[in-house]
């Protein structure tokens, strides 16, 4: 039948993506408060030092809910992506994953993957494969996200 052009044979790959059906509102970085400017300067200096091959020191962002810590994380991820690298955003528990994914997917549409134990095996496997192929640049999840197989940079 295919030789008579009555049917077309082919293959297509469909990724199982737990974020596919969700609607994310694109967002732009807001203006930073004076406190955020000071914190961002310290974080940016550490990122630049690390890019330059220097050892960087861990930083701890401490603040009450709503103080703007997530915006600092978003900017750190943006700068990391601009340097051609990937980012893993860890959440302390699965319950905090949806709000974190929403913020990061809004800022980095199409580049964010989700990893946690509540996903189906197929969703976890496809997220793993997309990360391995370099199709995802940001992965959000609890501790297990640390095992995301981003491509190795030479």
VEXDREN-911177 format. One record per residue (C-alpha): residue number from 1; residue in three letters; x, y, z. Coordinates in Angstrom, 2 decimals, m for minus. Layout:
N
(NUM; 'ALA'; (X; Y; Z))
...
This chain:
154
(1; 'UNK'; (0.00; 0.00; 0.00))
(2; 'UNK'; (2.78; 2.48; 0.81))
(3; 'UNK'; (4.21; 2.05; m2.67))
(4; 'UNK'; (0.88; 3.37; m4.03))
(5; 'UNK'; (1.04; 6.42; m1.71))
(6; 'UNK'; (m2.13; 5.31; 0.09))
(7; 'UNK'; (m0.43; 5.32; 3.48))
(8; 'UNK'; (2.66; 6.90; 4.91))
(9; 'UNK'; (4.93; 4.92; 7.19))
(10; 'UNK'; (7.05; 6.70; 9.74))
(11; 'UNK'; (8.17; 7.02; 13.30))
(12; 'UNK'; (7.90; 9.84; 15.76))
(13; 'UNK'; (9.03; 10.09; 19.31))
(14; 'UNK'; (6.66; 11.53; 21.91))
(15; 'UNK'; (8.22; 12.61; 25.18))
(16; 'UNK'; (6.28; 12.01; 28.36))
(17; 'UNK'; (6.54; 15.40; 30.02))
(18; 'UNK'; (4.72; 16.06; 33.31))
(19; 'UNK'; (4.85; 19.80; 32.55))
(20; 'UNK'; (3.39; 19.59; 29.03))
(21; 'UNK'; (m0.24; 20.23; 30.01))
(22; 'UNK'; (0.52; 23.02; 32.47))
(23; 'UNK'; (0.16; 26.65; 31.47))
(24; 'UNK'; (3.05; 28.81; 32.64))
(25; 'UNK'; (2.91; 32.56; 32.56))
(26; 'UNK'; (6.13; 33.97; 31.08))
(27; 'UNK'; (7.81; 36.36; 33.49))
(28; 'UNK'; (10.49; 39.00; 33.34))
(29; 'UNK'; (12.92; 39.77; 36.15))
(30; 'UNK'; (11.56; 42.47; 38.44))
(31; 'UNK'; (13.65; 45.33; 39.77))
(32; 'UNK'; (15.65; 44.24; 42.80))
(33; 'UNK'; (15.26; 45.78; 46.24))
(34; 'UNK'; (18.33; 47.34; 47.83))
(35; 'UNK'; (18.87; 44.22; 49.97))
(36; 'UNK'; (18.57; 41.99; 46.91))
(37; 'UNK'; (21.10; 44.12; 45.04))
(38; 'UNK'; (23.66; 43.52; 47.79))
(39; 'UNK'; (22.97; 39.79; 47.86))
(40; 'UNK'; (22.99; 39.53; 44.06))
(41; 'UNK'; (26.41; 41.22; 43.93))
(42; 'UNK'; (27.87; 38.57; 46.23))
(43; 'UNK'; (26.24; 35.70; 44.31))
(44; 'UNK'; (27.32; 37.12; 40.96))
(45; 'UNK'; (30.91; 37.46; 42.18))
(46; 'UNK'; (30.93; 33.78; 43.19))
(47; 'UNK'; (29.49; 32.73; 39.82))
(48; 'UNK'; (32.13; 34.75; 37.96))
(49; 'UNK'; (34.91; 33.29; 40.11))
(50; 'UNK'; (33.68; 29.76; 39.43))
(51; 'UNK'; (33.53; 30.45; 35.67))
(52; 'UNK'; (37.10; 31.67; 35.88))
(53; 'UNK'; (38.17; 28.36; 37.40))
(54; 'UNK'; (38.56; 29.67; 40.93))
(55; 'UNK'; (37.19; 27.79; 43.90))
(56; 'UNK'; (34.02; 29.40; 45.13))
(57; 'UNK'; (32.60; 29.41; 48.61))
(58; 'UNK'; (29.09; 28.17; 49.40))
(59; 'UNK'; (26.54; 30.89; 49.99))
(60; 'UNK'; (23.49; 30.68; 52.22))
(61; 'UNK'; (20.52; 32.89; 51.45))
(62; 'UNK'; (18.54; 33.49; 54.60))
(63; 'UNK'; (15.29; 35.42; 54.72))
(64; 'UNK'; (11.66; 35.21; 55.65))
(65; 'UNK'; (9.05; 33.97; 53.20))
(66; 'UNK'; (8.48; 36.60; 50.54))
(67; 'UNK'; (11.82; 38.33; 51.03))
(68; 'UNK'; (12.92; 37.71; 47.44))
(69; 'UNK'; (15.29; 34.74; 47.71))
(70; 'UNK'; (13.72; 32.98; 44.72))
(71; 'UNK'; (14.48; 35.96; 42.48))
(72; 'UNK'; (18.15; 35.66; 43.40))
(73; 'UNK'; (18.02; 31.95; 42.52))
(74; 'UNK'; (16.31; 32.76; 39.21))
(75; 'UNK'; (19.03; 35.28; 38.34))
(76; 'UNK'; (21.78; 32.85; 39.32))
(77; 'UNK'; (20.25; 30.22; 37.04))
(78; 'UNK'; (19.89; 32.77; 34.21))
(79; 'UNK'; (23.54; 33.71; 34.47))
(80; 'UNK'; (24.53; 30.05; 34.63))
(81; 'UNK'; (22.55; 29.31; 31.46))
(82; 'UNK'; (24.10; 32.32; 29.71))
(83; 'UNK'; (27.52; 30.80; 30.36))
(84; 'UNK'; (26.44; 27.61; 28.56))
(85; 'UNK'; (25.89; 25.50; 31.64))
(86; 'UNK'; (22.89; 23.77; 33.21))
(87; 'UNK'; (21.31; 24.15; 36.63))
(88; 'UNK'; (19.68; 21.92; 39.20))
(89; 'UNK'; (17.26; 23.63; 41.58))
(90; 'UNK'; (16.71; 21.62; 44.73))
(91; 'UNK'; (13.55; 21.93; 46.77))
(92; 'UNK'; (13.47; 20.70; 50.37))
(93; 'UNK'; (10.36; 18.58; 49.82))
(94; 'UNK'; (8.11; 17.45; 46.97))
(95; 'UNK'; (5.24; 19.62; 48.26))
(96; 'UNK'; (7.23; 22.76; 47.32))
(97; 'UNK'; (7.98; 21.54; 43.80))
(98; 'UNK'; (4.87; 22.89; 41.98))
(99; 'UNK'; (5.36; 26.52; 43.01))
(100; 'UNK'; (9.09; 26.35; 42.27))
(101; 'UNK'; (8.54; 24.75; 38.86))
(102; 'UNK'; (5.96; 27.41; 38.04))
(103; 'UNK'; (8.43; 30.22; 38.76))
(104; 'UNK'; (11.32; 28.64; 36.85))
(105; 'UNK'; (9.25; 27.46; 33.87))
(106; 'UNK'; (7.79; 30.96; 33.58))
(107; 'UNK'; (11.26; 32.47; 33.42))
(108; 'UNK'; (12.85; 29.72; 31.28))
(109; 'UNK'; (10.05; 28.37; 29.05))
(110; 'UNK'; (10.75; 25.03; 27.42))
(111; 'UNK'; (14.03; 24.54; 29.28))
(112; 'UNK'; (12.76; 23.19; 32.62))
(113; 'UNK'; (12.34; 19.57; 33.62))
(114; 'UNK'; (10.87; 18.08; 36.75))
(115; 'UNK'; (12.21; 15.12; 38.72))
(116; 'UNK'; (10.59; 13.56; 41.79))
(117; 'UNK'; (9.24; 10.25; 43.03))
(118; 'UNK'; (5.62; 11.17; 42.26))
(119; 'UNK'; (6.21; 10.96; 38.50))
(120; 'UNK'; (5.57; 7.81; 36.53))
(121; 'UNK'; (8.59; 5.73; 35.57))
(122; 'UNK'; (8.08; 6.81; 31.96))
(123; 'UNK'; (8.02; 10.50; 32.87))
(124; 'UNK'; (11.18; 10.15; 34.95))
(125; 'UNK'; (12.89; 8.19; 32.18))
(126; 'UNK'; (11.97; 10.69; 29.47))
(127; 'UNK'; (13.08; 13.62; 31.64))
(128; 'UNK'; (16.35; 11.78; 32.24))
(129; 'UNK'; (16.80; 11.24; 28.48))
(130; 'UNK'; (15.97; 14.85; 27.58))
(131; 'UNK'; (18.47; 16.09; 30.16))
(132; 'UNK'; (21.12; 13.66; 28.89))
(133; 'UNK'; (20.60; 14.92; 25.32))
(134; 'UNK'; (20.97; 18.53; 26.47))
(135; 'UNK'; (17.34; 19.39; 25.71))
(136; 'UNK'; (16.71; 20.52; 29.28))
(137; 'UNK'; (18.82; 23.22; 30.89))
(138; 'UNK'; (17.15; 23.41; 34.31))
(139; 'UNK'; (15.87; 20.56; 36.46))
(140; 'UNK'; (13.76; 21.16; 39.56))
(141; 'UNK'; (13.21; 18.56; 42.25))
(142; 'UNK'; (14.19; 17.20; 45.64))
(143; 'UNK'; (17.48; 15.39; 46.36))
(144; 'UNK'; (16.99; 12.85; 43.57))
(145; 'UNK'; (17.36; 15.68; 41.02))
(146; 'UNK'; (21.09; 15.63; 41.81))
(147; 'UNK'; (21.37; 12.49; 39.70))
(148; 'UNK'; (20.18; 14.25; 36.54))
(149; 'UNK'; (22.58; 13.24; 33.76))
(150; 'UNK'; (23.37; 16.56; 32.12))
(151; 'UNK'; (25.89; 16.29; 29.27))
(152; 'UNK'; (29.50; 16.48; 30.39))
(153; 'UNK'; (31.26; 19.61; 29.26))
(154; 'UNK'; (34.78; 19.28; 27.98))
